Amino acid sequence: MGVSEYKPVKIKLNNGTASGMYILISHNEINYTKDNETKPPNRSYKIEVAVEAMHNHKRARGKETFTIAKGTSISKAVGSLLGKREEIKNTLKSKGTLKIEKKIIPKIDTTDRKFKSVYSAWITRKSIEVSASTVRMYNGSYNVWIKKLDNKIIDEITEDDIQNLINEMISKGKKPKTITIVKAVLKPLLDTNDVILNWKKIILPKIKSKEKFSGDDEKATLIARTLLEYKHPIARGVFSFLLSGRRINETMLMEHSHINYKKTEQYPYGSFMLPKENTKTNTEVTYALTPLLLNAIKIQKTTSGKIFDLKAISVHYHWKLAMESIGVISMVMHDLRSMVAVVALRNGADIYAVSKMLSHKLLSTTQSNYLNDDTKQAAEAQDTFAAVIDAPNNAIDVEIIEDEYTALKKLYPNASDDKIKQVMKMMKLE
């Protein structure tokens, strides 16, 4: 039986949380428990979420369908979609539709082979494929270093030209990771324009493998408490979000419009959304607000636009002051993500929960960076971290709403359903 033959049937749950949700099911699969609640079929199934909201004084309606893994109870499936329902409603309120505008890919003038023109066309097209933060990174590298190639004809660029750029960066003490961005920009740009270089001839500095947080739980507690008690209210608010596993760029780009203060069973203190253009993975995600994060927002003097009215360079300044006050000189702000993950895993957090907390697109990223052979599967990642630093009121829910089956299917389109199910079992999704 194809999906088109399934009909939407209103989901019945006695707690009233399934408003606007329908299970796509055949007539002979409709079944209820003794308490008259909807039972799932013995297969993966789909739930349709239908929402209406007011946009510019007019009623707007929309619906989205989500795939649910086999064996997932209706109540659990509904719970996982509550955040999505709010996101759909917020989209309707702001846009009046769920339709995604088609992006027009600009044409490239192949006759102009000056590097400046070719880069401009390439980065315009690239902005459609990657996140805004990645485009900013590419443009940053271009404006400071790669721009020196502007007047060259792209077909005449050689390995020596690239090596000279890299050598200049090395002589000025630039970090290996910063230098490798030059390759990340130039190689695909040149390849796309049929300029093939022998990159094996080009010597790049080696990037040392990322070190995990090596301090003990006592040190992690000291660092966390120092940041949560820091004197500057704006910097303290930023630090609160960094201790929830957020990246500094994600935090500094957060706006009041991204906050949903409506309380639900899943989000008892509300939620906040990171737009895909602000995330490294180019994926929109939703997190739960907590008393700690709510307070971090409330102590700011802003009520519209960006929440944290402070430049990133100033946050780095306050970070150094805070760390110097406790004698920590070997950490950078990004290491807080490692600290939260390592401490949570060390104390029994589930690897999948940690992966969601860090908004890693692939579970393997978390595994390769943080997972040890003796890691145990246990409580949610940030509840564990909060417990370690003895801050139960600051516990940070790491739940991200996502359609796991569809996400895996996109990653592995040729994999059979059985293979996908095996992976989901390994990831504790079933």
NUZADO-756603 format. One record per residue (C-alpha): residue in three letters; y, z, x. Coordinates in steps of 0.1 Angstrom, whole numbers, plus 2048, in hexadecimal, padded with zeros to 3 digits. Layout:
alaYZX...
END
This chain:
met800800800gly8227F680Fval84080C810ser8517F67F6glu8378027DDtyr8408267E1lys8588347C7pro8718507CCval8668707BBlys87E88D7B9ile8728AA7D0lys86C8CB7BFleu8728EB7D3asn87890C7C2asn8929177DCgly8A98FA7D0thr8AF8EB7F2ala8A18C97EAser8BE8BD7D6gly8C38977D9met8A28937ECtyr88687C7E1ile8638767EFleu8588527F0ile8358537E2ser81C8407CDhis81484B7A9asn7F18587B2glu7FE86C7CFile8168827BBasn80A8A57BEtyr8178C87BAthr80E8EB7C5lys8059077ADasp8299127AFasn8338EF7A3glu8418E47C5thr83D8C17D3lys81F8BD7EBpro8208A3807pro806886808asn7EB886823arg7FF86D839ser821869849tyr83A86582Dlys85F85E826ile87A872816glu899862807val8B9876808ala8D286C7EDval8F58797EFglu9168757DDala9398807E8met95E87A7E0his9708617F6asn99585A7EFhis9918687CClys9738517C5arg94F85A7C2ala93A84C7DFarg91484A7E0gly8FC8447FClys8D884A807glu8C384A826thr89D84C82Bphe88B861845thr86785F852ile854880851ala835887867lys81388B857gly80B8AF851thr82F8BA84Dser8348D082Eile84E8C5815ser8628E581Alys8638E0840ala86D8BB83Cval8898C4823gly8958DF83Aser8978C6857leu8AC8AE842leu8C68C7835gly8DD8BF852lys8D989A84Darg8E289E829glu9038AF834glu90989384Eile904878833lys91C88B81Basn93688E837thr93486983Fleu93986081Blys957877818ser967868837lys95D843834gly95183E810thr93282B81Bleu91482F832lys91580B83Dile91A806862glu9347ED86Clys9277D0880lys9347CE8A3ile93F7AB8AEile9347A38D0pro9507908E2lys94A76F8F2ile94B76D918asp95F752929thr946746943thr960730954asp97474D962arg96075B97Flys97977298Ephe96A795990lys9867A597Cser98078E95Eval95A791960tyr95B7B7961ser9737B8943ala95B7A292Etrp93C7B693Aile94A7D8933thr9567CD910arg9337C2907lys9247E1918ser9397F8902ile9247EC8E5glu9037F68F6val90B817906ser91D8378FEala94383B902ser93D85591Dthr92983C931val94482292Darg95E83B93Amet948842958tyr94581C95Fasn96A81795Cgly971835972ser95C82798Etyr96C804989asn990810988val98D8259A8trp9748119BDile9667F09AFlys9887E39A5lys98C7D99CAleu9767BB9C2asp98D7AE9A6asn99A78F9B8lys9787849C5ile9657689B4ile94677A9A7asp92E7609B5glu93B7679D8ile93578C9D8thr91C7969F3glu9087B59FDasp9227BCA18asp93D7BE9FDile9297D99EAgln9207EBA0Aasn9457EDA15leu94D7FD9F4ile9318179F8asn93B81EA1Dglu95F825A12met95383D9F8ile93C84FA11ser959851A2Blys96E862A10gly95387CA09lys9498709E7lys92987F9D9pro9098699D9lys90786A9B2thr92B85D9B0ile9238419C9thr9048359B6ile91982F997val9278109ABlys9038029AAala8FE80C986val91D7F697Dleu91A7DA995lys8F57D2994pro8F27CB96Eleu9147BA96Fleu90A7A298Basp8E779D97Dthr8F579395Basn90B77A96Casp8EF76B981val8FB77A9A2ile8DC7889B2leu8E079E9D0asn8C67AE9E7trp8CD7D29DElys8B37DE9F8lys8CC7D4A12ile8E67EAA04ile8E480EA10leu8EC8299F7pro8ED84E9FElys8CF8619F2ile8D38789D3lys8C38999D7ser8AD8A39BAlys8BE8B89A1glu8B88DD9A8lys8AE8F498Bphe8BF915986ser8AD92C99Fgly8BD94E996asp8AB969983asp8B297495Fglu8C998F96Blys8DF97597Dala8DF95F95Ethr8EA97D949leu906985961ile912960960ala91095E93Aarg92297E934thr93D97694Dleu94495593Bleu942964918glu95B980922tyr972969935lys997971930his9A494E927pro99C947902ile99A921904ala984921923arg96F93D914gly96A9278F5val95F90A90Aphe94792091Eser93792C8FDphe92E9088F5leu921901918leu90A91F915ser8FB90E8F6gly8EF8F290Darg90D8DA906arg91B8C4920ile93F8C892Basn94A8A691Fglu9398AB8FDthr94C8CC8F9met96E8C0904leu96C8A38EBmet9638B88CDglu97B8B68B0his9808CC891ser9748AF87Chis9528B388Cile94D8D687Easn93C8DC85Dtyr942900851lys92C8FC832lys910916834thr8ED90B82Bglu8CA91A82Fgln8C590684Ftyr8E990C85Bpro8F392F850tyr91392D865gly91A908860ser9148EC87Aphe9268D5892met91F8B189Aleu92289D8BApro92B8798B3lys9158608C6glu9338528D9asn9388758E8thr91487B8F3lys90286F913thr8E58628FFasn8FB84E8E7thr8EA8618CAglu8FB8768AFval8ED8998ADthr8F48B8897tyr8F18DC8A3ala8F48FD891leu913912894thr90E93689Epro92595589Cleu92D9508C1leu93692B8BDleu94993289Dasn95E94C8AFala9649348CCile97391B8B3lys9879358A0ile9999438BFgln9A79218C7lys9CB9198BBthr9C28F68B0thr9BA8ED88Cser9B78C888Fgly9AE8AE8A9lys99C8BC8C8ile9908E08C6phe9968E98EAasp9B98E18F5leu9B28E291Alys9AC8C8935ala98A8C6945ile9998CD967ser9A78ED95Aval9858F894Dhis9778F296Ftyr99290797Ehis98A924966trp96591F96Dlys96B924993leu98094398Cala964952976met94894B98Fglu95C9579ADser96297899Bile93C97F99Cgly93596E9BEval92494F9B1ile92F9319C6ser91191A9C5met91390F9A0val9268F498Emet92D8F5968his9118DB961asp8F88F4970leu8FC909950arg8E68F093Eser8CB8F6959met8D091C957val8CC91D931ala8AD907932val89C91894Fval8A193B942ala89593191Fleu87692092Darg86F93C945asn86F954928gly85893F912ala86D926900asp85E9078F2ile8648E8908tyr86D8D38E9ala8868EC8DDval8968EC900ser8968C68FFlys8A88C68DEmet8C18E08EAleu8CA8CA907ser8CB8AB8F1his8B4898909lys8AA8778FAleu887879909leu87189890Bser86688B92Ethr88989193Bthr8878B6933gln8638B8940ser86B8A8961asn88A8BD967tyr8808DF95Aleu85C8E3950asn8448F7967asp81E8F7962asp81E91B956thr83991693Blys82E92591Agln8369188F7ala8499328E4ala86A93A8D2glu8879228CEala89A91C8EFgln8BB92B8E9asp8AE9498D5thr89A9508F5phe8B894C90Bala8CE9628F5ala8B397D8F5val8B297C91Bile8D798291Easp8D599C903ala8EC98B8EBpro8DA9888CAasn8FA9808B7asn8FF9638CEala8DE9538C8ile8E292D8C7asp8CD9188B0val8C28F88C1glu8B68E58A2ile8BF8C18A3ile8B78AC885glu8A588D88Easp88A875881glu86F87B89Btyr856861890thr87184688Eala8808508AFleu85E84E8C0lys85682D8B0lys87781E8BDleu86E82A8E0tyr84A81D8DEpro84B8008C5asn8287F38CFala8178158CCser7FE81A8AFasp804835895asp7E88498A4lys7F98488C6ile81A8538B7lys8088708A5gln7F887B8C6val81A87C8D7met82888F8B9lys80C8A98BCmet8138AD8E1met8388B38D8lys82E8CC8BEleu83E8B78A2glu8208B888B
END
